[in-house]
Amino acid sequence: MGESHKRGPDEDASLVKRAQEGDLPAFDELVVKHTPKLYALVYNMTGNREDTNDVLQDIFARAFRNLKNFQGKSAFYTWIYSISVNMTLNFLKKRNREKRVSLDDEELALEQRGELQEMNASSDPVKETERHELNERLSIALQKLSDDHRAVVTMFDILGMPHAEIASILGISSGTVRSRLHYAHRQLQSYLEEFRK
Amino acid sequence: MKELSSEIRRLLATRRVEPGGDYCAEFLKEFHERQRRELASLSAGAILWERVVTWWAAERRKLWMTGGAVSLVVILAAVGTTAVISASAKKKDDLAQRPAVTSEHDEIQQDGFQGWVGVEETRAFERMGDSIVQVGWEGASHWTPGFQVGDGMFVSVRSKAEPDQAVRLFVAEQPSEARIVLVDQRSGMVVIEAKPPVRQ
């Protein structure tokens, strides 16, 4: 846990400066570089592939419009993540949709297959089935969390971001991050234990 | 105290799915298309700006001003979050009581908006801020925001197809930052945004 993100702040600073001076391909490089991880962030918060794509487009459109205001006081990475979390949370608030397992979660299961197969390498079919069932229930449990709690679980448990980084992105203290995570973990564990009964 | 089991932690970690294949290339292509659309709308505004500036250069010679320099600055930029005052608050009867005398206006047909920007000599106005006023004109259904450029002389922008295409006035915290913004209510597109002149 707490895997550090491989990022090159020097590389981003150079690209940002060029983009601010009107170098559009430089901004494209920033898009290509950050899209994969931002995709994971937004997807796990929205649970929907189509919404993820739409929100990501909005995120980079806003980043492009506001790039001139970015002064480099934080890393570009922190700035774009902050925009991403805020816009996704706003999107979720507006979205008038019942939180349930969608077809997209089946797609997620397919994408996770490689990872899950590794986990199941030495397990028997019964345990493999139980693990897949647990994974599906985890999807439901995640959607039951509030948007804010799902955000911190996504960043910490799924994306492996350290507390300090999450705090910086959300504009809250590390203590608050820990507190939210603790509550979210308790909720998840409770939901999953109910399923096991 | 319930903590996450190691199994659940590992399952959560497997959810770090990043898009593969051609996703990034397709995403970037879609982003470029969106940028082109946004730039196209800005370009249309730039054309409008040129027309307004040309019109204003000609009209200035006709204006009677009390003194001091007057300038019209048209800013085609995104509007920030400021208070919005609708232009349609006044009743038609009020205007009938105090008809305005209008001068010629330059017609604008821009991306679905049809209307006029022009200078009016009028007795029908109400001051709303430092320079911002609501201006009435004969035969109109509602008042429109404008700003004063001389004694009894005002610049305003108005739409032919009211109330669908209404003029909105943005009043910022700083009076010097006030703007007159014309917004197409259907598309939400800013057609023209004008800054009142500094009164001398």
Boltz contact constraints between the chains, C-beta under 6 A:
constraints:
  - contact:
      token1: [A, 28]
      token2: [B, 28]
      max_distance: 6.0
  - contact:
      token1: [A, 31]
      token2: [B, 28]
      max_distance: 6.0
  - contact:
      token1: [A, 32]
      token2: [B, 24]
      max_distance: 6.0
  - contact:
      token1: [A, 35]
      token2: [B, 24]
      max_distance: 6.0
  - contact:
      token1: [A, 35]
      token2: [B, 27]
      max_distance: 6.0
  - contact:
      token1: [A, 36]
      token2: [B, 18]
      max_distance: 6.0
  - contact:
      token1: [A, 39]
      token2: [B, 18]
      max_distance: 6.0
  - contact:
      token1: [A, 39]
      token2: [B, 19]
      max_distance: 6.0
  - contact:
      token1: [A, 40]
      token2: [B, 16]
      max_distance: 6.0
  - contact:
      token1: [A, 40]
      token2: [B, 17]
      max_distance: 6.0
  - contact:
      token1: [A, 40]
      token2: [B, 18]
      max_distance: 6.0
  - contact:
      token1: [A, 44]
      token2: [B, 15]
      max_distance: 6.0
  - contact:
      token1: [A, 60]
      token2: [B, 31]
      max_distance: 6.0
  - contact:
      token1: [A, 111]
      token2: [B, 17]
      max_distance: 6.0
  - contact:
      token1: [A, 112]
      token2: [B, 14]
      max_distance: 6.0
  - contact:
      token1: [A, 115]
      token2: [B, 14]
      max_distance: 6.0
  - contact:
      token1: [A, 135]
      token2: [B, 11]
      max_distance: 6.0
  - contact:
      token1: [A, 138]
      token2: [B, 11]
      max_distance: 6.0
  - contact:
      token1: [A, 157]
      token2: [B, 12]
      max_distance: 6.0
  - contact:
      token1: [A, 158]
      token2: [B, 12]
      max_distance: 6.0
  - contact:
      token1: [A, 158]
      token2: [B, 15]
      max_distance: 6.0
  - contact:
      token1: [A, 158]
      token2: [B, 16]
      max_distance: 6.0
  - contact:
      token1: [A, 159]
      token2: [B, 16]
      max_distance: 6.0
  - contact:
      token1: [A, 185]
      token2: [B, 4]
      max_distance: 6.0
  - contact:
      token1: [A, 186]
      token2: [B, 2]
      max_distance: 6.0
  - contact:
      token1: [A, 189]
      token2: [B, 2]
      max_distance: 6.0
  - contact:
      token1: [A, 189]
      token2: [B, 4]
      max_distance: 6.0
